[in-house]
Each structure stands twice: as C-alpha cells, then as structure tokens.
C-alpha cells in the first residue's frame, strides 16, 4: 500500500502505466476501487492510498467500492453480514 501524499504525481503516473498500481483506496473509509471511479477521484489526496492488487487491499482490511466494483461489493457484503 502506498499513500498518495508520499509519492509525486510523475512517479504515480509511471507506476500506473507500468502496472505497479491498479487500485485506489480511501484510508479513512477503508474502501478500495478502480482508478477511474468517480468516488475515488473526489477524495482528498491525504486520504488516498494505492494498491497493486485487490488481494493487497483485502489484506489491509479494505472493502470493495459499491460503485465501481458492484459484483465484488455484493460478495463482500454477503460474507460480512453472515459473520
């Protein structure tokens, strides 16, 4: 997991192009989603984190975004509400 405030915009773009960053997340809400998600684009820079994979996000206890990852969110919610 990488925090947006700890990397420059040029390094961020490079990592996205090379596939080292594939998902973004909100560290306060503990939600992750696609980089092009409207919800993710509107969050504050200091709350934004990045992940290489969904597994990395899930390992850090983030949940899928209900907007851009609807299928994954429904699966997560079903598992979460059964506990």
N, C-alpha and C positions, 0 to 999 in steps of 0.2 A: 504494500500500500504506500502510495506517495501522496504527500499533501501539496496542493496547488501553490500555496504560499512559499513552498521551499524550492520550487523549480521555475526557471524562466520560461517565458512564452515560446522562445525558439527551441529550447530543449523539449518542452512539452509537445510541440508540433512534430519534432523529429521522432520522439518516442511513439506518437500516434501513427505516423507514417510507417515506422519500422515494425509495428505490431507489439511493441512493449507496453502499450496502454490500450485497452479495449473497452473499459467500462469506467464510468464516473460514479461518485457517490457523495452523499451528504453526511459528514461525520457527526453532526448533531442529531439528525433524524435516523441515522443508521440505515439508509436506503441506498441501493445502487441501481444503475440503469445504463442504457445506451448513451453514447457520447452525443448523439443528435437529439436527445429527448428534450422537449421544451421545458419540462420541470427542472432538469439539471442545468440548463443554460441560464435559468433565472436565479440560481442560488448565489450567495456571496462567495467570493474567492476563498476567504479564510475557512469556509465550511466544506469546500470541495476537496475530495480525495480521488485517487485514480487506482485502478486495479488492472492487472494483466488478464485476469480470467474471472469467470463467475465463481469458481471454486475459491479463489483468493478472497473475494467479497464475502462469501458464505462463511469461510473460516474465521473471518473477522467479525462475524455475527451481524452482517448487514442483510436486509431483506430486499427482494426484487421490487422494482418500481411498478406500481399498479397501472401506470400509463403506457410505458413503452415495453414492458415485459409482462403483459397480462397473463399469458399462459403460465409462466414461472411463478407469478404472484399468486395465482389461484392454487397452484400446487403447494406453495409455501404456506398459504393461509389455511388450507385444509389440514396440513401436517401440524401447524402451530395450534390450531383450535382443538385438535384431538388430544393435546397434552394435558 
